[in-house]
Amino acid sequence: MGSVVYILGSLTSLWCAILLLRGYQRVKKRLLLWSGLCFLALALSNFLVLVDLELLPGRDLYRLRLVTAAAAMLPLLYGLIWDSE
């Protein structure tokens, strides 16, 4: 049951990233680009949760998951601070 939740979380983040990036292509608002990149990296982070807890239970990918989640926030942080209108 846990793996279903991890997969759905990854797919939801990926779908949000796709929608945000498609919105950026249409209206060219840069905040949509930074948000889309953030959600794309969050989808990767959620996928790593699945790999860590379900597919490779003997390995510890906790630090990699944390680094990926923290790196996912960087594009959005950049967009909010330096690229605001």
PDB file of N, CA, C and O in Angstrom:
ATOM      1  N   MET A   1       0.824  -1.195   0.000  1.00  0.00           N
ATOM      2  CA  MET A   1       0.000   0.000   0.000  1.00  0.00           C
ATOM      3  C   MET A   1       0.865   1.254   0.000  1.00  0.00           C
ATOM      4  O   MET A   1       0.516   2.251  -0.634  1.00  0.00           O
ATOM      5  N   GLY A   2       1.984   1.209   0.705  1.00  0.00           N
ATOM      6  CA  GLY A   2       2.870   2.360   0.759  1.00  0.00           C
ATOM      7  C   GLY A   2       3.440   2.717  -0.599  1.00  0.00           C
ATOM      8  O   GLY A   2       3.576   3.896  -0.927  1.00  0.00           O
ATOM      9  N   SER A   3       3.777   1.703  -1.395  1.00  0.00           N
ATOM     10  CA  SER A   3       4.350   1.982  -2.711  1.00  0.00           C
ATOM     11  C   SER A   3       3.343   2.683  -3.619  1.00  0.00           C
ATOM     12  O   SER A   3       3.733   3.495  -4.458  1.00  0.00           O
ATOM     13  N   VAL A   4       2.057   2.381  -3.463  1.00  0.00           N
ATOM     14  CA  VAL A   4       1.023   3.053  -4.262  1.00  0.00           C
ATOM     15  C   VAL A   4       1.002   4.546  -3.924  1.00  0.00           C
ATOM     16  O   VAL A   4       0.880   5.386  -4.815  1.00  0.00           O
ATOM     17  N   VAL A   5       1.120   4.866  -2.659  1.00  0.00           N
ATOM     18  CA  VAL A   5       1.129   6.262  -2.228  1.00  0.00           C
ATOM     19  C   VAL A   5       2.359   6.985  -2.767  1.00  0.00           C
ATOM     20  O   VAL A   5       2.257   8.130  -3.208  1.00  0.00           O
ATOM     21  N   TYR A   6       3.527   6.330  -2.736  1.00  0.00           N
ATOM     22  CA  TYR A   6       4.750   6.945  -3.241  1.00  0.00           C
ATOM     23  C   TYR A   6       4.660   7.174  -4.751  1.00  0.00           C
ATOM     24  O   TYR A   6       5.094   8.210  -5.254  1.00  0.00           O
ATOM     25  N   ILE A   7       4.106   6.218  -5.458  1.00  0.00           N
ATOM     26  CA  ILE A   7       3.952   6.360  -6.913  1.00  0.00           C
ATOM     27  C   ILE A   7       2.975   7.487  -7.233  1.00  0.00           C
ATOM     28  O   ILE A   7       3.234   8.302  -8.118  1.00  0.00           O
ATOM     29  N   LEU A   8       1.860   7.534  -6.520  1.00  0.00           N
ATOM     30  CA  LEU A   8       0.881   8.594  -6.769  1.00  0.00           C
ATOM     31  C   LEU A   8       1.452   9.973  -6.435  1.00  0.00           C
ATOM     32  O   LEU A   8       1.163  10.944  -7.134  1.00  0.00           O
ATOM     33  N   GLY A   9       2.243  10.069  -5.395  1.00  0.00           N
ATOM     34  CA  GLY A   9       2.889  11.338  -5.059  1.00  0.00           C
ATOM     35  C   GLY A   9       3.854  11.783  -6.144  1.00  0.00           C
ATOM     36  O   GLY A   9       3.894  12.962  -6.499  1.00  0.00           O
ATOM     37  N   SER A  10       4.636  10.840  -6.676  1.00  0.00           N
ATOM     38  CA  SER A  10       5.564  11.164  -7.760  1.00  0.00           C
ATOM     39  C   SER A  10       4.822  11.596  -9.015  1.00  0.00           C
ATOM     40  O   SER A  10       5.199  12.571  -9.666  1.00  0.00           O
ATOM     41  N   LEU A  11       3.765  10.867  -9.350  1.00  0.00           N
ATOM     42  CA  LEU A  11       2.997  11.206 -10.548  1.00  0.00           C
ATOM     43  C   LEU A  11       2.281  12.546 -10.399  1.00  0.00           C
ATOM     44  O   LEU A  11       2.173  13.299 -11.367  1.00  0.00           O
ATOM     45  N   THR A  12       1.795  12.848  -9.209  1.00  0.00           N
ATOM     46  CA  THR A  12       1.140  14.130  -8.979  1.00  0.00           C
ATOM     47  C   THR A  12       2.127  15.278  -9.133  1.00  0.00           C
ATOM     48  O   THR A  12       1.806  16.285  -9.764  1.00  0.00           O
ATOM     49  N   SER A  13       3.315  15.143  -8.571  1.00  0.00           N
ATOM     50  CA  SER A  13       4.337  16.183  -8.720  1.00  0.00           C
ATOM     51  C   SER A  13       4.750  16.341 -10.171  1.00  0.00           C
ATOM     52  O   SER A  13       4.951  17.459 -10.646  1.00  0.00           O
ATOM     53  N   LEU A  14       4.876  15.231 -10.871  1.00  0.00           N
ATOM     54  CA  LEU A  14       5.244  15.286 -12.287  1.00  0.00           C
ATOM     55  C   LEU A  14       4.144  15.963 -13.106  1.00  0.00           C
ATOM     56  O   LEU A  14       4.435  16.766 -13.992  1.00  0.00           O
ATOM     57  N   TRP A  15       2.894  15.645 -12.815  1.00  0.00           N
ATOM     58  CA  TRP A  15       1.783  16.259 -13.534  1.00  0.00           C
ATOM     59  C   TRP A  15       1.721  17.764 -13.266  1.00  0.00           C
ATOM     60  O   TRP A  15       1.463  18.543 -14.183  1.00  0.00           O
ATOM     61  N   CYS A  16       1.950  18.171 -12.037  1.00  0.00           N
ATOM     62  CA  CYS A  16       1.989  19.600 -11.715  1.00  0.00           C
ATOM     63  C   CYS A  16       3.114  20.288 -12.488  1.00  0.00           C
ATOM     64  O   CYS A  16       2.927  21.390 -13.005  1.00  0.00           O
ATOM     65  N   ALA A  17       4.279  19.645 -12.570  1.00  0.00           N
ATOM     66  CA  ALA A  17       5.398  20.219 -13.310  1.00  0.00           C
ATOM     67  C   ALA A  17       5.049  20.377 -14.786  1.00  0.00           C
ATOM     68  O   ALA A  17       5.358  21.403 -15.392  1.00  0.00           O
ATOM     69  N   ILE A  18       4.410  19.372 -15.361  1.00  0.00           N
ATOM     70  CA  ILE A  18       4.029  19.446 -16.767  1.00  0.00           C
ATOM     71  C   ILE A  18       3.047  20.584 -17.003  1.00  0.00           C
ATOM     72  O   ILE A  18       3.195  21.347 -17.957  1.00  0.00           O
ATOM     73  N   LEU A  19       2.051  20.699 -16.142  1.00  0.00           N
ATOM     74  CA  LEU A  19       1.069  21.766 -16.308  1.00  0.00           C
ATOM     75  C   LEU A  19       1.699  23.150 -16.143  1.00  0.00           C
ATOM     76  O   LEU A  19       1.380  24.068 -16.899  1.00  0.00           O
ATOM     77  N   LEU A  20       2.579  23.303 -15.174  1.00  0.00           N
ATOM     78  CA  LEU A  20       3.238  24.590 -14.967  1.00  0.00           C
ATOM     79  C   LEU A  20       4.142  24.950 -16.150  1.00  0.00           C
ATOM     80  O   LEU A  20       4.154  26.099 -16.591  1.00  0.00           O
ATOM     81  N   LEU A  21       4.883  23.994 -16.655  1.00  0.00           N
ATOM     82  CA  LEU A  21       5.772  24.267 -17.782  1.00  0.00           C
ATOM     83  C   LEU A  21       4.988  24.536 -19.064  1.00  0.00           C
ATOM     84  O   LEU A  21       5.412  25.353 -19.882  1.00  0.00           O
ATOM     85  N   ARG A  22       3.859  23.868 -19.253  1.00  0.00           N
ATOM     86  CA  ARG A  22       3.000  24.177 -20.397  1.00  0.00           C
ATOM     87  C   ARG A  22       2.418  25.578 -20.273  1.00  0.00           C
ATOM     88  O   ARG A  22       2.300  26.297 -21.264  1.00  0.00           O
ATOM     89  N   GLY A  23       2.057  25.960 -19.059  1.00  0.00           N
ATOM     90  CA  GLY A  23       1.575  27.316 -18.827  1.00  0.00           C
ATOM     91  C   GLY A  23       2.650  28.349 -19.115  1.00  0.00           C
ATOM     92  O   GLY A  23       2.363  29.423 -19.643  1.00  0.00           O
ATOM     93  N   TYR A  24       3.883  28.025 -18.770  1.00  0.00           N
ATOM     94  CA  TYR A  24       4.986  28.935 -19.069  1.00  0.00           C
ATOM     95  C   TYR A  24       5.167  29.108 -20.571  1.00  0.00           C
ATOM     96  O   TYR A  24       5.431  30.214 -21.043  1.00  0.00           O
ATOM     97  N   GLN A  25       5.026  28.027 -21.320  1.00  0.00           N
ATOM     98  CA  GLN A  25       5.158  28.115 -22.779  1.00  0.00           C
ATOM     99  C   GLN A  25       4.095  29.025 -23.385  1.00  0.00           C
ATOM    100  O   GLN A  25       4.348  29.705 -24.380  1.00  0.00           O
ATOM    101  N   ARG A  26       2.916  29.036 -22.791  1.00  0.00           N
ATOM    102  CA  ARG A  26       1.826  29.847 -23.327  1.00  0.00           C
ATOM    103  C   ARG A  26       1.946  31.323 -22.980  1.00  0.00           C
ATOM    104  O   ARG A  26       1.835  32.177 -23.859  1.00  0.00           O
ATOM    105  N   VAL A  27       2.172  31.631 -21.707  1.00  0.00           N
ATOM    106  CA  VAL A  27       2.099  33.029 -21.276  1.00  0.00           C
ATOM    107  C   VAL A  27       3.456  33.655 -20.965  1.00  0.00           C
ATOM    108  O   VAL A  27       3.537  34.866 -20.761  1.00  0.00           O
ATOM    109  N   LYS A  28       4.506  32.870 -20.925  1.00  0.00           N
ATOM    110  CA  LYS A  28       5.876  33.348 -20.702  1.00  0.00           C
ATOM    111  C   LYS A  28       6.054  34.123 -19.391  1.00  0.00           C
ATOM    112  O   LYS A  28       6.831  35.076 -19.340  1.00  0.00           O
ATOM    113  N   LYS A  29       5.354  33.729 -18.354  1.00  0.00           N
ATOM    114  CA  LYS A  29       5.583  34.270 -17.016  1.00  0.00           C
ATOM    115  C   LYS A  29       6.655  33.416 -16.352  1.00  0.00           C
ATOM    116  O   LYS A  29       6.484  32.208 -16.190  1.00  0.00           O
ATOM    117  N   ARG A  30       7.747  34.041 -15.974  1.00  0.00           N
ATOM    118  CA  ARG A  30       8.903  33.277 -15.510  1.00  0.00           C
ATOM    119  C   ARG A  30       8.659  32.552 -14.194  1.00  0.00           C
ATOM    120  O   ARG A  30       9.317  31.549 -13.920  1.00  0.00           O
ATOM    121  N   LEU A  31       7.744  33.028 -13.385  1.00  0.00           N
ATOM    122  CA  LEU A  31       7.446  32.328 -12.137  1.00  0.00           C
ATOM    123  C   LEU A  31       6.878  30.936 -12.411  1.00  0.00           C
ATOM    124  O   LEU A  31       7.094  30.014 -11.625  1.00  0.00           O
ATOM    125  N   LEU A  32       6.158  30.779 -13.515  1.00  0.00           N
ATOM    126  CA  LEU A  32       5.680  29.449 -13.902  1.00  0.00           C
ATOM    127  C   LEU A  32       6.845  28.526 -14.243  1.00  0.00           C
ATOM    128  O   LEU A  32       6.806  27.334 -13.938  1.00  0.00           O
ATOM    129  N   LEU A  33       7.878  29.072 -14.872  1.00  0.00           N
ATOM    130  CA  LEU A  33       9.064  28.269 -15.185  1.00  0.00           C
ATOM    131  C   LEU A  33       9.745  27.791 -13.914  1.00  0.00           C
ATOM    132  O   LEU A  33      10.060  26.608 -13.786  1.00  0.00           O
ATOM    133  N   TRP A  34       9.976  28.702 -12.968  1.00  0.00           N
ATOM    134  CA  TRP A  34      10.662  28.318 -11.731  1.00  0.00           C
ATOM    135  C   TRP A  34       9.823  27.331 -10.916  1.00  0.00           C
ATOM    136  O   TRP A  34      10.364  26.407 -10.310  1.00  0.00           O
ATOM    137  N   SER A  35       8.523  27.527 -10.903  1.00  0.00           N
ATOM    138  CA  SER A  35       7.648  26.598 -10.184  1.00  0.00           C
ATOM    139  C   SER A  35       7.640  25.233 -10.848  1.00  0.00           C
ATOM    140  O   SER A  35       7.652  24.208 -10.167  1.00  0.00           O
ATOM    141  N   GLY A  36       7.622  25.215 -12.175  1.00  0.00           N
ATOM    142  CA  GLY A  36       7.651  23.944 -12.899  1.00  0.00           C
ATOM    143  C   GLY A  36       8.931  23.172 -12.663  1.00  0.00           C
ATOM    144  O   GLY A  36       8.906  21.953 -12.490  1.00  0.00           O
ATOM    145  N   LEU A  37      10.054  23.878 -12.656  1.00  0.00           N
ATOM    146  CA  LEU A  37      11.330  23.209 -12.372  1.00  0.00           C
ATOM    147  C   LEU A  37      11.381  22.683 -10.945  1.00  0.00           C
ATOM    148  O   LEU A  37      11.934  21.615 -10.685  1.00  0.00           O
ATOM    149  N   CYS A  38      10.801  23.442 -10.027  1.00  0.00           N
ATOM    150  CA  CYS A  38      10.731  22.998  -8.635  1.00  0.00           C
ATOM    151  C   CYS A  38       9.932  21.702  -8.531  1.00  0.00           C
ATOM    152  O   CYS A  38      10.374  20.750  -7.888  1.00  0.00           O
ATOM    153  N   PHE A  39       8.771  21.662  -9.155  1.00  0.00           N
ATOM    154  CA  PHE A  39       7.944  20.459  -9.078  1.00  0.00           C
ATOM    155  C   PHE A  39       8.572  19.283  -9.821  1.00  0.00           C
ATOM    156  O   PHE A  39       8.355  18.131  -9.446  1.00  0.00           O
ATOM    157  N   LEU A  40       9.335  19.554 -10.855  1.00  0.00           N
ATOM    158  CA  LEU A  40      10.034  18.474 -11.554  1.00  0.00           C
ATOM    159  C   LEU A  40      11.059  17.824 -10.629  1.00  0.00           C
ATOM    160  O   LEU A  40      11.174  16.599 -10.580  1.00  0.00           O
ATOM    161  N   ALA A  41      11.795  18.644  -9.903  1.00  0.00           N
ATOM    162  CA  ALA A  41      12.766  18.103  -8.952  1.00  0.00           C
ATOM    163  C   ALA A  41      12.074  17.438  -7.762  1.00  0.00           C
ATOM    164  O   ALA A  41      12.592  16.465  -7.213  1.00  0.00           O
ATOM    165  N   LEU A  42      10.912  17.952  -7.359  1.00  0.00           N
ATOM    166  CA  LEU A  42      10.160  17.303  -6.286  1.00  0.00           C
ATOM    167  C   LEU A  42       9.645  15.931  -6.719  1.00  0.00           C
ATOM    168  O   LEU A  42       9.560  15.011  -5.906  1.00  0.00           O
ATOM    169  N   ALA A  43       9.301  15.797  -8.002  1.00  0.00           N
ATOM    170  CA  ALA A  43       8.895  14.484  -8.518  1.00  0.00           C
ATOM    171  C   ALA A  43      10.058  13.497  -8.415  1.00  0.00           C
ATOM    172  O   ALA A  43       9.867  12.335  -8.057  1.00  0.00           O
ATOM    173  N   LEU A  44      11.263  13.972  -8.732  1.00  0.00           N
ATOM    174  CA  LEU A  44      12.443  13.119  -8.583  1.00  0.00           C
ATOM    175  C   LEU A  44      12.655  12.747  -7.120  1.00  0.00           C
ATOM    176  O   LEU A  44      12.972  11.599  -6.806  1.00  0.00           O
ATOM    177  N   SER A  45      12.481  13.708  -6.239  1.00  0.00           N
ATOM    178  CA  SER A  45      12.632  13.436  -4.810  1.00  0.00           C
ATOM    179  C   SER A  45      11.602  12.404  -4.337  1.00  0.00           C
ATOM    180  O   SER A  45      11.937  11.500  -3.571  1.00  0.00           O
ATOM    181  N   ASN A  46      10.375  12.534  -4.784  1.00  0.00           N
ATOM    182  CA  ASN A  46       9.338  11.558  -4.412  1.00  0.00           C
ATOM    183  C   ASN A  46       9.643  10.176  -4.986  1.00  0.00           C
ATOM    184  O   ASN A  46       9.369   9.160  -4.347  1.00  0.00           O
ATOM    185  N   PHE A  47      10.204  10.138  -6.183  1.00  0.00           N
ATOM    186  CA  PHE A  47      10.590   8.855  -6.761  1.00  0.00           C
ATOM    187  C   PHE A  47      11.712   8.214  -5.941  1.00  0.00           C
ATOM    188  O   PHE A  47      11.750   6.994  -5.780  1.00  0.00           O
ATOM    189  N   LEU A  48      12.621   9.039  -5.428  1.00  0.00           N
ATOM    190  CA  LEU A  48      13.689   8.501  -4.586  1.00  0.00           C
ATOM    191  C   LEU A  48      13.153   7.927  -3.282  1.00  0.00           C
ATOM    192  O   LEU A  48      13.734   6.991  -2.731  1.00  0.00           O
ATOM    193  N   VAL A  49      12.055   8.475  -2.786  1.00  0.00           N
ATOM    194  CA  VAL A  49      11.418   7.896  -1.597  1.00  0.00           C
ATOM    195  C   VAL A  49      10.946   6.481  -1.912  1.00  0.00           C
ATOM    196  O   VAL A  49      11.137   5.566  -1.110  1.00  0.00           O
ATOM    197  N   LEU A  50      10.339   6.303  -3.062  1.00  0.00           N
ATOM    198  CA  LEU A  50       9.898   4.969  -3.484  1.00  0.00           C
ATOM    199  C   LEU A  50      11.080   4.015  -3.595  1.00  0.00           C
ATOM    200  O   LEU A  50      11.022   2.887  -3.105  1.00  0.00           O
ATOM    201  N   VAL A  51      12.147   4.464  -4.236  1.00  0.00           N
ATOM    202  CA  VAL A  51      13.327   3.615  -4.405  1.00  0.00           C
ATOM    203  C   VAL A  51      13.935   3.273  -3.050  1.00  0.00           C
ATOM    204  O   VAL A  51      14.307   2.126  -2.802  1.00  0.00           O
ATOM    205  N   ASP A  52      14.034   4.264  -2.181  1.00  0.00           N
ATOM    206  CA  ASP A  52      14.671   4.058  -0.879  1.00  0.00           C
ATOM    207  C   ASP A  52      13.870   3.119   0.015  1.00  0.00           C
ATOM    208  O   ASP A  52      14.431   2.196   0.604  1.00  0.00           O
ATOM    209  N   LEU A  53      12.583   3.343   0.118  1.00  0.00           N
ATOM    210  CA  LEU A  53      11.790   2.599   1.099  1.00  0.00           C
ATOM    211  C   LEU A  53      11.201   1.295   0.572  1.00  0.00           C
ATOM    212  O   LEU A  53      10.957   0.374   1.351  1.00  0.00           O
ATOM    213  N   GLU A  54      10.971   1.203  -0.726  1.00  0.00           N
ATOM    214  CA  GLU A  54      10.301   0.014  -1.265  1.00  0.00           C
ATOM    215  C   GLU A  54      11.212  -0.858  -2.129  1.00  0.00           C
ATOM    216  O   GLU A  54      11.219  -2.080  -1.979  1.00  0.00           O
ATOM    217  N   LEU A  55      11.976  -0.246  -3.026  1.00  0.00           N
ATOM    218  CA  LEU A  55      12.749  -1.047  -3.976  1.00  0.00           C
ATOM    219  C   LEU A  55      14.099  -1.488  -3.418  1.00  0.00           C
ATOM    220  O   LEU A  55      14.541  -2.606  -3.682  1.00  0.00           O
ATOM    221  N   LEU A  56      14.753  -0.624  -2.652  1.00  0.00           N
ATOM    222  CA  LEU A  56      16.058  -0.949  -2.057  1.00  0.00           C
ATOM    223  C   LEU A  56      16.005  -0.742  -0.544  1.00  0.00           C
ATOM    224  O   LEU A  56      16.633   0.186  -0.033  1.00  0.00           O
ATOM    225  N   PRO A  57      15.275  -1.581   0.177  1.00  0.00           N
ATOM    226  CA  PRO A  57      15.114  -1.342   1.625  1.00  0.00           C
ATOM    227  C   PRO A  57      16.412  -1.485   2.418  1.00  0.00           C
ATOM    228  O   PRO A  57      16.500  -0.963   3.529  1.00  0.00           O
ATOM    229  N   GLY A  58      17.402  -2.161   1.893  1.00  0.00           N
ATOM    230  CA  GLY A  58      18.659  -2.333   2.620  1.00  0.00           C
ATOM    231  C   GLY A  58      19.585  -1.139   2.502  1.00  0.00           C
ATOM    232  O   GLY A  58      20.499  -0.984   3.312  1.00  0.00           O
ATOM    233  N   ARG A  59      19.365  -0.297   1.514  1.00  0.00           N
ATOM    234  CA  ARG A  59      20.207   0.878   1.288  1.00  0.00           C
ATOM    235  C   ARG A  59      19.587   2.094   1.962  1.00  0.00           C
ATOM    236  O   ARG A  59      18.368   2.185   2.109  1.00  0.00           O
ATOM    237  N   ASP A  60      20.435   3.019   2.367  1.00  0.00           N
ATOM    238  CA  ASP A  60      19.955   4.244   3.005  1.00  0.00           C
ATOM    239  C   ASP A  60      20.182   5.417   2.057  1.00  0.00           C
ATOM    240  O   ASP A  60      21.314   5.869   1.880  1.00  0.00           O
ATOM    241  N   LEU A  61      19.116   5.902   1.456  1.00  0.00           N
ATOM    242  CA  LEU A  61      19.182   7.038   0.544  1.00  0.00           C
ATOM    243  C   LEU A  61      18.610   8.297   1.176  1.00  0.00           C
ATOM    244  O   LEU A  61      18.198   9.214   0.465  1.00  0.00           O
ATOM    245  N   TYR A  62      18.580   8.351   2.490  1.00  0.00           N
ATOM    246  CA  TYR A  62      17.950   9.468   3.192  1.00  0.00           C
ATOM    247  C   TYR A  62      18.625  10.796   2.865  1.00  0.00           C
ATOM    248  O   TYR A  62      17.947  11.783   2.576  1.00  0.00           O
ATOM    249  N   ARG A  63      19.944  10.826   2.908  1.00  0.00           N
ATOM    250  CA  ARG A  63      20.658  12.076   2.629  1.00  0.00           C
ATOM    251  C   ARG A  63      20.448  12.516   1.182  1.00  0.00           C
ATOM    252  O   ARG A  63      20.271  13.706   0.919  1.00  0.00           O
ATOM    253  N   LEU A  64      20.465  11.587   0.257  1.00  0.00           N
ATOM    254  CA  LEU A  64      20.226  11.919  -1.147  1.00  0.00           C
ATOM    255  C   LEU A  64      18.821  12.473  -1.337  1.00  0.00           C
ATOM    256  O   LEU A  64      18.616  13.411  -2.106  1.00  0.00           O
ATOM    257  N   ARG A  65      17.859  11.894  -0.638  1.00  0.00           N
ATOM    258  CA  ARG A  65      16.482  12.402  -0.708  1.00  0.00           C
ATOM    259  C   ARG A  65      16.396  13.822  -0.166  1.00  0.00           C
ATOM    260  O   ARG A  65      15.719  14.669  -0.750  1.00  0.00           O
ATOM    261  N   LEU A  66      17.076  14.090   0.946  1.00  0.00           N
ATOM    262  CA  LEU A  66      17.059  15.433   1.529  1.00  0.00           C
ATOM    263  C   LEU A  66      17.733  16.451   0.616  1.00  0.00           C
ATOM    264  O   LEU A  66      17.234  17.563   0.446  1.00  0.00           O
ATOM    265  N   VAL A  67      18.856  16.075   0.035  1.00  0.00           N
ATOM    266  CA  VAL A  67      19.568  16.984  -0.864  1.00  0.00           C
ATOM    267  C   VAL A  67      18.721  17.276  -2.096  1.00  0.00           C
ATOM    268  O   VAL A  67      18.669  18.415  -2.561  1.00  0.00           O
ATOM    269  N   THR A  68      18.067  16.264  -2.619  1.00  0.00           N
ATOM    270  CA  THR A  68      17.218  16.455  -3.789  1.00  0.00           C
ATOM    271  C   THR A  68      16.031  17.364  -3.468  1.00  0.00           C
ATOM    272  O   THR A  68      15.685  18.240  -4.261  1.00  0.00           O
ATOM    273  N   ALA A  69      15.417  17.158  -2.323  1.00  0.00           N
ATOM    274  CA  ALA A  69      14.283  18.004  -1.937  1.00  0.00           C
ATOM    275  C   ALA A  69      14.731  19.439  -1.683  1.00  0.00           C
ATOM    276  O   ALA A  69      14.017  20.378  -2.037  1.00  0.00           O
ATOM    277  N   ALA A  70      15.887  19.622  -1.083  1.00  0.00           N
ATOM    278  CA  ALA A  70      16.393  20.979  -0.847  1.00  0.00           C
ATOM    279  C   ALA A  70      16.765  21.651  -2.163  1.00  0.00           C
ATOM    280  O   ALA A  70      16.496  22.836  -2.358  1.00  0.00           O
ATOM    281  N   ALA A  71      17.384  20.894  -3.066  1.00  0.00           N
ATOM    282  CA  ALA A  71      17.740  21.447  -4.375  1.00  0.00           C
ATOM    283  C   ALA A  71      16.497  21.780  -5.191  1.00  0.00           C
ATOM    284  O   ALA A  71      16.536  22.664  -6.047  1.00  0.00           O
ATOM    285  N   ALA A  72      15.407  21.088  -4.939  1.00  0.00           N
ATOM    286  CA  ALA A  72      14.158  21.360  -5.656  1.00  0.00           C
ATOM    287  C   ALA A  72      13.621  22.737  -5.317  1.00  0.00           C
ATOM    288  O   ALA A  72      12.951  23.363  -6.139  1.00  0.00           O
ATOM    289  N   MET A  73      13.907  23.212  -4.126  1.00  0.00           N
ATOM    290  CA  MET A  73      13.405  24.520  -3.714  1.00  0.00           C
ATOM    291  C   MET A  73      14.221  25.675  -4.290  1.00  0.00           C
ATOM    292  O   MET A  73      13.742  26.809  -4.327  1.00  0.00           O
ATOM    293  N   LEU A  74      15.435  25.404  -4.734  1.00  0.00           N
ATOM    294  CA  LEU A  74      16.306  26.480  -5.206  1.00  0.00           C
ATOM    295  C   LEU A  74      15.757  27.237  -6.412  1.00  0.00           C
ATOM    296  O   LEU A  74      15.806  28.467  -6.398  1.00  0.00           O
ATOM    297  N   PRO A  75      15.236  26.585  -7.459  1.00  0.00           N
ATOM    298  CA  PRO A  75      14.695  27.376  -8.575  1.00  0.00           C
ATOM    299  C   PRO A  75      13.524  28.266  -8.150  1.00  0.00           C
ATOM    300  O   PRO A  75      13.419  29.408  -8.597  1.00  0.00           O
ATOM    301  N   LEU A  76      12.664  27.756  -7.307  1.00  0.00           N
ATOM    302  CA  LEU A  76      11.529  28.553  -6.857  1.00  0.00           C
ATOM    303  C   LEU A  76      12.002  29.715  -5.982  1.00  0.00           C
ATOM    304  O   LEU A  76      11.491  30.828  -6.099  1.00  0.00           O
ATOM    305  N   LEU A  77      12.961  29.463  -5.119  1.00  0.00           N
ATOM    306  CA  LEU A  77      13.517  30.521  -4.278  1.00  0.00           C
ATOM    307  C   LEU A  77      14.169  31.598  -5.140  1.00  0.00           C
ATOM    308  O   LEU A  77      13.988  32.790  -4.891  1.00  0.00           O
ATOM    309  N   TYR A  78      14.924  31.182  -6.147  1.00  0.00           N
ATOM    310  CA  TYR A  78      15.541  32.137  -7.065  1.00  0.00           C
ATOM    311  C   TYR A  78      14.472  32.979  -7.765  1.00  0.00           C
ATOM    312  O   TYR A  78      14.585  34.202  -7.847  1.00  0.00           O
ATOM    313  N   GLY A  79      13.450  32.316  -8.260  1.00  0.00           N
ATOM    314  CA  GLY A  79      12.389  33.031  -8.962  1.00  0.00           C
ATOM    315  C   GLY A  79      11.647  34.002  -8.077  1.00  0.00           C
ATOM    316  O   GLY A  79      11.274  35.086  -8.524  1.00  0.00           O
ATOM    317  N   LEU A  80      11.427  33.633  -6.829  1.00  0.00           N
ATOM    318  CA  LEU A  80      10.699  34.513  -5.923  1.00  0.00           C
ATOM    319  C   LEU A  80      11.522  35.711  -5.470  1.00  0.00           C
ATOM    320  O   LEU A  80      10.974  36.791  -5.245  1.00  0.00           O
ATOM    321  N   ILE A  81      12.828  35.530  -5.336  1.00  0.00           N
ATOM    322  CA  ILE A  81      13.663  36.613  -4.813  1.00  0.00           C
ATOM    323  C   ILE A  81      14.207  37.507  -5.920  1.00  0.00           C
ATOM    324  O   ILE A  81      14.000  38.720  -5.883  1.00  0.00           O
ATOM    325  N   TRP A  82      14.893  36.941  -6.897  1.00  0.00           N
ATOM    326  CA  TRP A  82      15.607  37.756  -7.865  1.00  0.00           C
ATOM    327  C   TRP A  82      14.871  37.971  -9.176  1.00  0.00           C
ATOM    328  O   TRP A  82      15.211  38.881  -9.932  1.00  0.00           O
ATOM    329  N   ASP A  83      13.882  37.161  -9.454  1.00  0.00           N
ATOM    330  CA  ASP A  83      13.224  37.263 -10.756  1.00  0.00           C
ATOM    331  C   ASP A  83      11.787  37.711 -10.623  1.00  0.00           C
ATOM    332  O   ASP A  83      10.958  37.376 -11.469  1.00  0.00           O
ATOM    333  N   SER A  84      11.470  38.465  -9.578  1.00  0.00           N
ATOM    334  CA  SER A  84      10.109  38.932  -9.403  1.00  0.00           C
ATOM    335  C   SER A  84       9.888  40.215 -10.196  1.00  0.00           C
ATOM    336  O   SER A  84      10.822  40.973 -10.456  1.00  0.00           O
ATOM    337  N   GLU A  85       8.662  40.434 -10.566  1.00  0.00           N
ATOM    338  CA  GLU A  85       8.337  41.604 -11.400  1.00  0.00           C
ATOM    339  C   GLU A  85       8.033  42.806 -10.550  1.00  0.00           C
ATOM    340  O   GLU A  85       7.739  43.878 -11.079  1.00  0.00           O
TER     341      GLU A  85
END
